[in-house]
Each structure stands twice: as C-alpha cells, then as structure tokens.
Amino acid sequence: MSADLESISEATSGAIGALVSTTILYPLDTCKAKYQAEVQAHGLRKYSNLSDVLVEAISKGKILSLYQGLGTKNLQSFIAQFVYFYGYSYFKRLYLEKSGSKSIGTTANLLIAAAAGACTAITTQPLDTASSRMQTSAFGKSKSLWKTLTEGSWSEAFDGLGISLLLTSNPAIQYTVFDQLKQRLLKDKEKTTEKGTSPVVLSAFSAFVLGALSKSIATVLTYPAIRCKVMIQAADDNEDKKAEPKSSKTISGVICSIWKKEGFLGFFKGLHAQILKTVLSSALLLMIKEKISATTWVLILSLRRILLLRQRKLKSA
C-alpha cells in the first residue's frame, strides 16, 4: 500500500508541475507549433522566424488565440504526466523489489522510463493530436475538443502514435540524466551534512538547472522525429488540403516533403524554439515537482488516515 501511495504522490506532484508549466509557457508553445508545422515551398515561407507568429497574432488582433487549445493541452499534460510519473515510479519500485538491488543502473532506468512513456503515449494520443490541431489552426478558427476529435476517423485521432512511441526515448533520456545527476548531487550534499538533520533535497535552482540540462540533451537527440510528429498532427486549412495529398500526413510522406523542400537542415527547423520551450517547461515542471512532492506525500498520508478512521468507525458502529 505504501508503495502505491508513494507512486501516486510522485504522479500527482508531477502532474501539477506539468499543469503550471504548460499554462505559463503556452503562448510560446503555440508559436513554436505553428512555426514547426510550416514547410518551405519554392523558397517561400510565411514565417521566417518564431517571432513572425507572434507578430501575426498581434497584427490581426488575435493575441488571445495564442491560447487556443489551452484547456485540451492542460488536460493532456496533466493526464500524461500523472500516467508517466506513476508508471515510472511503479516500474522502478517493482524492478527494485524483483531484482533485490538497492539502486537502478542507467540501462534499466532507460527501459523503465521508456515503458512508462509508452503507456503515456497510448493513453493520451487523441488529446495530443487534438491539441496540436487546435494550436496550428488559423488564429481564431480553432474548433472545440469534441469537434476536433470527431471531424475525422477514429484512427486519425491517433495520428503520430508511431512517432510518439519512438519519442518515448525523449523523456527516457531526460529523466535518466536528471535522476543520475540528482543522485550524484545529493550524495555530495549528504557527505557535507551532519547526521540526524532533515533529509537532503534539491534546491529550486538546482532542480531547474538539472531539468534544463537533461531536457536539452534529450531534445537535440530526438528533434527530427519531433518535427515530423508536429507536421503529421498539424491542422489542414482548405488551401493545404488542395495542395498536399493525404500521403504527406504519413511518416514517409512528411520525411520526403521536408527533404525535397528544405533539405537535411529542414529536419532541425525550429530546434532553437523547441529547446527554449521544452527546456523551460521541463525545468519548471521538475522544480515544482521537487518542491511540492513532500507536501503532496503528507496530504496523501493524511487522507489515508482519515479514510482508515472512518472505516473503523463504520465497523464499530
């Protein structure tokens, strides 16, 4: 029971961290998505850089449209992070119990993180697809979640699932690097801390720096797949539907489109925007998670005690 409660505590604190960081950085995320989704054709492009998306929103008086799809994104982020952190914590504890080890090696950590990521991708893919379509829709023309999910076939709601499963390596790399760096840092702190004092924890600044560093490494390694996923899930306006065949929405179609129109460097278009957004988001998420995890654990234990007391009263009555 305690193991499950600890997993729930980790999942809850991670999900809350994701909710806060997603909301704060959402306008940047929308600009990034629209910039990544555009493919240069015949040397012409609508957005020369990330700031052009912001300028367009301001010039059209659609600044609030930078928040289109926020509710869906928050729902997807909350569920995704809860499932991921619960799965990661649960699989890690299960591995330690079965193996009898006191610590987890890098390889095992990667496999555990990948398994948790796969569960997350399958669970939240329809919401992920819907939020991407909302963000990349023309400003002011985003549809509701229900209309976005039901306008195509059920299989289209899972567009990009294959790449999402491939991208489980991203959080796997990120959290493995973060955990390894965190363990080393805490061990160094424990050596300089007197015994009997309060448990050693990461400071907010340390968690932010480690989160930024770990996410940067994961993002650079997996970015070509990230851009292909955005393009597959991007919304189609009427002009795009006439110009681009449906095959361009397949993995092979997107790869060929980028290669023909933009060359090899096209696979890394928007990398700076991706790093800026994801590094800030992940760093904020992990910082918030580290700060509230202890409080979350205390609240869950208190709730459990209250429930146990009520059960005992009912039995005695």
BELLINLIN-V495136 format. One record per pair of residues at least 24 apart in sequence whose C-alpha atoms are under 10 Angstrom apart, sorted by the first residue. I is the first residue (numbers start at 1). J is the second residue. D is the distance in whole Angstrom. If there is no record, write none. Layout:
<<I J D> <I J D>>
This chain:
<<2 301 9> <3 89 9> <3 90 8> <3 93 8> <3 94 9> <4 86 9> <4 89 9> <4 90 7> <4 93 9> <5 86 10> <5 297 8> <5 300 7> <5 301 8> <5 304 9> <6 86 9> <6 89 8> <6 90 9> <6 93 10> <6 293 10> <6 296 10> <6 297 7> <6 300 9> <6 301 9> <7 82 10> <7 85 7> <7 86 5> <7 87 8> <7 88 8> <7 89 5> <7 90 6> <7 91 9> <7 92 10> <7 93 9> <7 297 10> <8 82 8> <8 83 10> <8 85 8> <8 86 6> <8 87 9> <8 89 9> <8 90 9> <8 296 9> <8 297 9> <8 300 8> <9 82 10> <9 85 9> <9 86 8> <9 89 10> <9 292 10> <9 293 7> <9 294 9> <9 295 9> <9 296 6> <9 297 5> <9 298 9> <9 299 9> <9 300 7> <9 301 9> <10 81 10> <10 82 8> <10 84 10> <10 85 6> <10 86 6> <10 87 10> <10 88 9> <10 89 7> <10 90 10> <10 289 8> <10 290 9> <10 292 10> <10 293 6> <10 294 9> <10 296 8> <10 297 8> <11 78 10> <11 79 9> <11 80 10> <11 81 7> <11 82 4> <11 83 7> <11 84 7> <11 85 4> <11 86 5> <11 87 8> <11 88 9> <11 89 8> <11 90 10> <11 289 9> <11 293 9> <11 296 10> <12 78 9> <12 79 10> <12 81 8> <12 82 6> <12 83 9> <12 85 8> <12 86 8> <12 289 9> <12 292 9> <12 293 8> <12 296 7> <12 297 9> <12 300 10> <13 81 9> <13 82 8> <13 85 9> <13 285 9> <13 286 9> <13 288 8> <13 289 5> <13 290 8> <13 291 9> <13 292 6> <13 293 5> <13 294 9> <13 295 9> <13 296 6> <13 297 9> <14 77 10> <14 78 8> <14 80 10> <14 81 6> <14 82 6> <14 83 9> <14 84 9> <14 85 6> <14 86 9> <14 285 7> <14 286 7> <14 287 10> <14 288 8> <14 289 5> <14 290 9> <14 292 9> <14 293 8> <15 74 10> <15 75 10> <15 77 7> <15 78 5> <15 79 7> <15 80 8> <15 81 5> <15 82 5> <15 83 9> <15 84 9> <15 85 8> <15 86 10> <15 285 8> <15 288 10> <15 289 8> <16 74 10> <16 77 9> <16 78 7> <16 79 10> <16 81 8> <16 82 8> <16 285 8> <16 288 8> <16 289 7> <16 292 9> <16 293 10> <17 77 10> <17 78 9> <17 81 9> <17 82 10> <17 281 9> <17 282 9> <17 283 10> <17 284 7> <17 285 4> <17 286 7> <17 287 8> <17 288 5> <17 289 5> <17 290 9> <17 291 10> <17 292 9> <17 293 10> <18 74 8> <18 75 10> <18 76 10> <18 77 6> <18 78 6> <18 79 9> <18 80 9> <18 81 7> <18 82 9> <18 281 8> <18 282 8> <18 284 8> <18 285 5> <18 286 9> <18 288 9> <18 289 9> <19 73 9> <19 74 6> <19 75 8> <19 76 9> <19 77 6> <19 78 6> <19 79 10> <19 81 9> <19 281 10> <19 285 8> <20 74 9> <20 77 10> <20 78 9> <20 281 9> <20 284 8> <20 285 8> <20 288 8> <21 74 10> <21 77 10> <21 278 10> <21 280 8> <21 281 5> <21 282 8> <21 283 9> <21 284 6> <21 285 6> <21 286 10> <21 287 10> <21 288 9> <22 70 8> <22 73 8> <22 74 7> <22 77 7> <22 78 9> <22 277 10> <22 278 10> <22 280 10> <22 281 7> <22 282 9> <22 284 9> <22 285 9> <23 67 9> <23 70 7> <23 71 9> <23 73 9> <23 74 7> <23 77 10> <23 281 10> <24 280 10> <24 281 9> <24 284 10> <25 67 10> <25 277 7> <25 278 9> <25 280 8> <25 281 7> <25 284 10> <26 66 7> <26 67 6> <26 68 9> <26 69 9> <26 70 7> <26 73 9> <26 74 9> <26 135 10> <26 277 9> <26 281 10> <27 54 9> <27 63 9> <27 64 9> <27 65 9> <27 66 5> <27 67 6> <27 68 9> <27 70 9> <27 135 10> <27 277 10> <28 53 10> <28 54 9> <28 66 8> <28 67 10> <28 273 8> <28 274 10> <28 276 9> <28 277 7> <29 66 9> <29 67 9> <29 132 10> <29 135 8> <29 273 9> <29 274 8> <29 276 10> <29 277 6> <29 278 9> <29 281 10> <30 54 9> <30 65 9> <30 66 6> <30 67 7> <30 68 8> <30 69 9> <30 70 9> <30 131 10> <30 132 9> <30 134 9> <30 135 5> <30 136 7> <30 137 10> <31 57 9> <31 66 7> <31 135 8> <31 136 9> <31 273 9> <32 135 9> <32 136 9> <32 230 10> <32 270 7> <32 271 9> <32 272 10> <32 273 6> <32 274 7> <32 276 10> <32 277 8> <33 132 7> <33 133 9> <33 135 7> <33 136 6> <33 227 9> <33 230 7> <33 231 9> <33 234 8> <33 270 9> <33 273 9> <33 274 9> <34 132 9> <34 133 10> <34 135 7> <34 136 5> <34 137 8> <34 138 9> <34 230 9> <34 231 9> <34 234 8> <34 235 10> <35 136 9> <35 230 10> <35 269 9> <35 270 7> <35 273 9> <36 136 9> <36 226 9> <36 227 6> <36 228 9> <36 229 10> <36 230 7> <36 231 7> <36 234 9> <36 266 10> <36 267 10> <36 268 9> <36 269 7> <36 270 6> <36 271 9> <36 273 9> <36 274 9> <37 132 10> <37 136 7> <37 227 7> <37 228 9> <37 229 9> <37 230 6> <37 231 5> <37 232 8> <37 233 9> <37 234 6> <37 235 9> <37 269 10> <37 270 10> <38 136 9> <38 230 10> <38 231 8> <38 234 9> <38 258 10> <38 269 10> <39 231 9> <39 254 10> <39 257 8> <39 258 7> <39 261 7> <39 262 8> <39 266 8> <39 269 9> <40 257 9> <40 258 8> <40 260 10> <40 261 6> <40 262 6> <40 266 9> <41 257 9> <41 258 10> <41 260 9> <41 261 6> <41 262 8> <42 261 7> <42 262 9> <43 261 8> <43 262 9> <49 269 10> <49 270 8> <49 273 9> <50 270 8> <50 272 9> <50 273 7> <56 139 9> <57 138 10> <57 139 7> <57 140 9> <60 139 8> <60 140 10> <61 139 9> <61 140 10> <62 139 6> <62 140 7> <63 139 9> <63 140 9> <64 139 9> <64 140 9> <65 134 10> <65 135 9> <65 137 10> <65 138 9> <65 139 6> <65 140 6> <65 141 9> <65 142 8> <66 135 8> <66 136 10> <66 139 8> <66 140 9> <67 134 10> <67 135 8> <67 139 10> <68 131 9> <68 133 10> <68 134 6> <68 135 6> <68 136 9> <68 137 9> <68 138 10> <68 139 8> <68 140 8> <68 141 9> <68 142 6> <68 143 9> <68 144 9> <69 130 8> <69 131 6> <69 132 8> <69 133 8> <69 134 5> <69 135 6> <69 136 10> <69 137 10> <69 142 7> <69 143 8> <69 144 8> <69 145 8> <70 131 8> <70 134 9> <70 135 9> <71 131 9> <71 144 10> <71 145 9> <72 127 7> <72 128 8> <72 129 10> <72 130 7> <72 131 6> <72 132 10> <72 134 9> <72 144 9> <72 145 7> <73 127 7> <73 128 7> <73 129 10> <73 130 9> <73 131 5> <73 132 8> <73 134 9> <73 135 9> <74 127 10> <74 131 9> <75 124 9> <75 127 8> <75 128 10> <75 131 10> <76 120 10> <76 123 9> <76 124 6> <76 125 9> <76 126 9> <76 127 6> <76 128 6> <76 129 10> <76 130 9> <76 131 8> <77 124 9> <77 127 9> <77 128 9> <78 124 10> <79 120 8> <79 123 8> <79 124 7> <79 127 10> <80 116 10> <80 117 9> <80 119 9> <80 120 5> <80 121 8> <80 122 10> <80 123 8> <80 124 6> <80 125 9> <80 127 10> <80 128 9> <81 117 9> <81 120 8> <81 124 10> <81 285 10> <82 120 9> <83 116 8> <83 117 8> <83 119 7> <83 120 6> <83 121 9> <83 123 8> <83 124 9> <84 113 8> <84 114 10> <84 115 9> <84 116 5> <84 117 6> <84 118 9> <84 119 7> <84 120 6> <84 121 9> <84 171 9> <85 113 9> <85 116 8> <85 117 9> <85 120 9> <86 116 8> <86 120 10> <87 112 8> <87 113 8> <87 114 10> <87 115 8> <87 116 5> <87 117 8> <87 118 10> <87 119 8> <87 120 8> <88 112 6> <88 113 6> <88 114 9> <88 115 8> <88 116 5> <88 117 8> <88 119 10> <88 172 10> <88 175 10> <89 113 9> <89 116 9> <90 116 9> <91 115 8> <91 116 8> <92 116 10> <104 180 10> <105 176 9> <105 180 9> <106 173 10> <106 176 7> <106 177 9> <106 179 10> <106 180 8> <107 176 9> <108 176 10> <109 172 8> <109 173 9> <109 175 9> <109 176 6> <109 177 10> <109 179 9> <109 180 9> <110 168 10> <110 169 8> <110 170 10> <110 171 9> <110 172 5> <110 173 7> <110 174 9> <110 175 8> <110 176 6> <110 177 9> <111 168 10> <111 169 9> <111 172 8> <111 173 10> <111 176 10> <112 172 8> <112 176 9> <113 168 8> <113 169 8> <113 170 9> <113 171 7> <113 172 5> <113 173 8> <113 174 9> <113 175 7> <113 176 8> <114 165 9> <114 166 9> <114 167 9> <114 168 5> <114 169 6> <114 170 9> <114 171 8> <114 172 5> <114 173 9> <115 165 10> <115 168 8> <115 169 10> <115 172 9> <116 168 8> <116 171 9> <116 172 9> <117 164 9> <117 165 8> <117 166 10> <117 167 8> <117 168 5> <117 169 8> <117 170 9> <117 171 7> <117 172 7> <118 161 10> <118 164 8> <118 165 6> <118 166 9> <118 167 9> <118 168 6> <118 169 9> <119 165 9> <119 168 9> <120 164 9> <120 165 9> <120 168 9> <121 158 10> <121 160 10> <121 161 7> <121 162 9> <121 163 10> <121 164 6> <121 165 6> <121 166 10> <121 167 9> <121 168 8> <122 158 9> <122 161 7> <122 162 10> <122 164 8> <122 165 8> <124 158 9> <124 161 10> <125 157 7> <125 158 6> <125 159 8> <125 160 8> <125 161 6> <125 164 8> <125 165 10> <126 154 9> <126 155 9> <126 156 8> <126 157 5> <126 158 5> <126 159 8> <126 160 10> <126 161 9> <127 157 8> <127 158 9> <128 157 9> <128 158 9> <128 159 9> <128 160 9> <128 161 10> <128 164 10> <128 233 9> <129 156 8> <129 157 6> <129 158 7> <129 159 7> <129 160 8> <129 161 9> <129 229 9> <129 230 9> <129 232 9> <129 233 6> <129 234 8> <129 235 9> <130 156 10> <130 157 7> <130 158 9> <130 159 10> <130 233 8> <130 234 9> <130 235 9> <131 233 9> <131 234 9> <131 235 10> <132 229 10> <132 230 7> <132 231 9> <132 232 9> <132 233 6> <132 234 6> <132 235 7> <133 230 9> <133 231 10> <133 232 10> <133 233 6> <133 234 5> <133 235 4> <133 236 8> <134 233 10> <134 234 8> <134 235 7> <135 234 8> <135 235 8> <136 230 9> <136 231 9> <136 233 9> <136 234 6> <136 235 6> <136 236 8> <136 237 10> <137 234 8> <137 235 5> <137 236 7> <137 237 7> <138 235 9> <138 236 9> <138 237 8> <141 237 10> <142 235 9> <148 235 10> <156 233 9> <157 233 9> <158 233 9> <159 229 8> <159 230 10> <159 232 7> <159 233 6> <159 234 10> <159 249 8> <159 250 9> <159 251 10> <160 225 10> <160 226 10> <160 228 9> <160 229 6> <160 230 8> <160 231 9> <160 232 6> <160 233 7> <160 249 9> <160 250 8> <160 251 8> <161 229 9> <161 232 10> <161 233 10> <162 229 9> <162 251 9> <163 225 7> <163 226 8> <163 228 8> <163 229 6> <163 230 10> <163 232 10> <163 251 8> <164 225 9> <164 226 8> <164 229 7> <166 222 9> <166 225 8> <166 226 10> <167 218 10> <167 219 10> <167 222 7> <167 223 9> <167 225 7> <167 226 7> <167 229 9> <168 222 10> <169 218 8> <169 219 10> <169 221 9> <169 222 8> <170 214 10> <170 215 8> <170 216 10> <170 217 9> <170 218 5> <170 219 7> <170 220 9> <170 221 8> <170 222 6> <170 223 9> <170 226 10> <171 214 9> <171 215 8> <171 218 7> <171 219 9> <171 282 10> <172 218 8> <173 214 8> <173 215 8> <173 217 8> <173 218 6> <173 219 9> <173 221 9> <173 222 10> <174 210 10> <174 211 8> <174 212 9> <174 213 9> <174 214 5> <174 215 5> <174 216 8> <174 217 7> <174 218 5> <174 219 8> <174 282 9> <175 210 10> <175 211 8> <175 214 7> <175 215 8> <175 218 9> <175 282 10> <175 286 10> <176 214 8> <177 210 8> <177 211 9> <177 213 9> <177 214 5> <177 215 9> <177 217 9> <177 218 9> <178 207 9> <178 209 10> <178 210 6> <178 211 6> <178 212 9> <178 213 8> <178 214 6> <178 215 8> <178 286 9> <179 210 9> <179 211 10> <179 214 9> <180 210 10> <180 214 10> <181 207 10> <181 210 7> <181 211 10> <181 213 10> <181 214 9> <182 206 9> <182 207 8> <182 210 7> <182 211 10> <185 210 10> <201 290 8> <201 291 9> <201 294 10> <202 287 9> <202 290 7> <202 291 8> <203 287 8> <203 290 8> <203 291 8> <204 283 10> <204 284 9> <204 286 9> <204 287 5> <204 288 8> <204 289 10> <204 290 8> <204 291 7> <205 283 9> <205 287 8> <206 283 10> <206 287 8> <207 282 10> <207 283 7> <207 284 9> <207 285 9> <207 286 6> <207 287 5> <207 288 9> <207 289 9> <207 290 7> <207 291 9> <208 279 9> <208 280 8> <208 281 10> <208 282 8> <208 283 5> <208 284 6> <208 285 9> <208 286 7> <208 287 5> <208 288 9> <208 290 10> <209 279 10> <209 280 10> <209 283 7> <209 284 10> <209 286 10> <209 287 9> <210 282 10> <210 283 7> <210 286 9> <210 287 9> <211 278 10> <211 279 7> <211 280 8> <211 281 9> <211 282 6> <211 283 4> <211 284 8> <211 285 8> <211 286 6> <211 287 8> <212 275 9> <212 276 9> <212 278 8> <212 279 5> <212 280 7> <212 281 9> <212 282 7> <212 283 5> <212 284 9> <212 286 9> <213 279 8> <213 282 10> <213 283 9> <214 279 8> <214 282 9> <214 283 9> <215 275 8> <215 278 7> <215 279 6> <215 280 9> <215 281 9> <215 282 7> <215 283 8> <216 274 9> <216 275 6> <216 276 9> <216 278 8> <216 279 6> <216 280 10> <216 282 10> <217 275 9> <217 279 10> <218 275 10> <218 278 10> <218 279 10> <219 271 8> <219 272 10> <219 274 8> <219 275 7> <219 278 8> <219 279 8> <220 268 9> <220 271 8> <220 272 10> <220 274 9> <220 275 8> <222 268 10> <223 267 8> <223 268 7> <223 269 9> <223 270 9> <223 271 7> <223 274 8> <223 275 9> <224 255 9> <224 264 10> <224 265 10> <224 266 9> <224 267 5> <224 268 6> <224 269 9> <224 271 9> <225 251 9> <225 255 9> <225 267 8> <225 268 10> <226 267 9> <226 268 9> <226 271 9> <226 274 9> <227 254 9> <227 255 10> <227 258 10> <227 266 9> <227 267 7> <227 268 8> <227 269 8> <227 270 8> <227 271 9> <227 274 9> <228 252 9> <228 253 10> <228 254 6> <228 255 7> <228 258 9> <228 267 8> <229 254 9> <231 255 10> <231 258 10>>
